[in-house]
Amino acid sequence: MLFRVSILILGLIQLTLAQSTQSTGAGKTNKADQNRYLRILPLGNMHLPDEKLINGIRELQPPKPGEAPPSTLAPQGEIAQEKPLKITIDSPSRFAAFGPEVKEVKLFDAKEAGQLWFQFPTPALQRSLAVLYRDHQKLDWRHMKSLILKDDALAFPLGAARFVNVSDRSLLLQFTFRKKGKSLTSEKGRLKPGQSYLRRLSAGGEKVKIMIINSGENLLLREEMLKPDQKQRIQYFFYKNSLKKAPKPVRVVTFPEKIPPLPLLNLTARAKKAE
C-alpha cells in the first residue's frame, strides 16, 4: 500500500513539473526539456466532392488516392497524448511531441495500418512548424515536399507577421507606413519559392501589398492594412492554386494566432502503469 502511494505521489510530482516546464504560453525555449514539439500544416486546394447516382440516390464518393491527405495521423515514436493527431488542409495541427532519440518523423495514416504517408528528418528546433505541400507538377497528396519553420516566441514573436511562399511563383512584398509624419514605402524584394520573411510591424500599422511577379505587369494578389497586436501574431502562406478555373495562380491563406502552449504529456498514465 505504501509503495502504491509513493508511486502516486511521484506521478503527481512529475505532473506538477510538466505543468511548470511545458505550459510555456510565451513560447520560450526550455533548455531542460529535450523533447521536440512539432505542428503540421498541410497546404493545398480542398478536394471537390464527387457524387454518383446509385439506384436513383446521389451518394457522396470518397476521395481517390492522392486527392486528399489522411484525416488522422499516427506518427511513429510520438509521445502519447489524449487526443489523436488530426490534420485539416490550411490549418495547423496540435503539437506532436518526440523524444530526443527520434531522428526521423514518420507520419502514418492512422486509418490505414502500416501505410506511411510522409517522412522527414526530425527538426533540431524545440518548437517547429512543418509545412507540407504538394509537388508542383504532380499536385497530389502522395507526392509532397516540406518546409520547416521556427515556431517559438523568439523566432516568431507576438506583434509580427510572417510570409511563407511554397508556391511555384516569386512574390513581391511592399510595405507602406508612416514615420515622423511622412509616408514611406519599403520593399522586401523577391520572395522566392521555398522562402519565408518575418516582418516586425510598425507601431502605427503598415499597409502590405502582395504581388505575383510576372514577365510583364505584376499581378496584385492582396492588399490590406496590418496593425501590430501584442496578443497575437499573423501568418501568410502562399501555395500553387490547382483549381482549373482559378482566378489567380497563387492562393493565399492568412490566419492570426496566439502562441500555442506546449502539450501536457500523459505523465499521469505512466505513473498508473507503474503501479
Buried (B, 14 or more C-beta within 10 A) or exposed (E): EEEEEEBBEBBEEBBEEBEEEBEBEEBEEBEEBEBBBBBBBBBBBEBEEEEEEEEEEEEEEEEEEBBBBBEEBBBEBBBEBEEEBBBEBBEBBBBBBBEEEBEEBBBBBBEEEEEEBBBBEBBEBBBBBBBBBBBBEEBBBEEBBBBBBBBBBEBBBBBBBBBBBBBBBBBBBBBBBBEEEEEEEEEBEEBEBEBBBBBEBBEEBBBBBBBBEEEEEBBEBBEEEBEBBEEBBBBBBBBBBBEEEEEBBBBBBBBEEEBBEBBBBBBBEBBEEEE
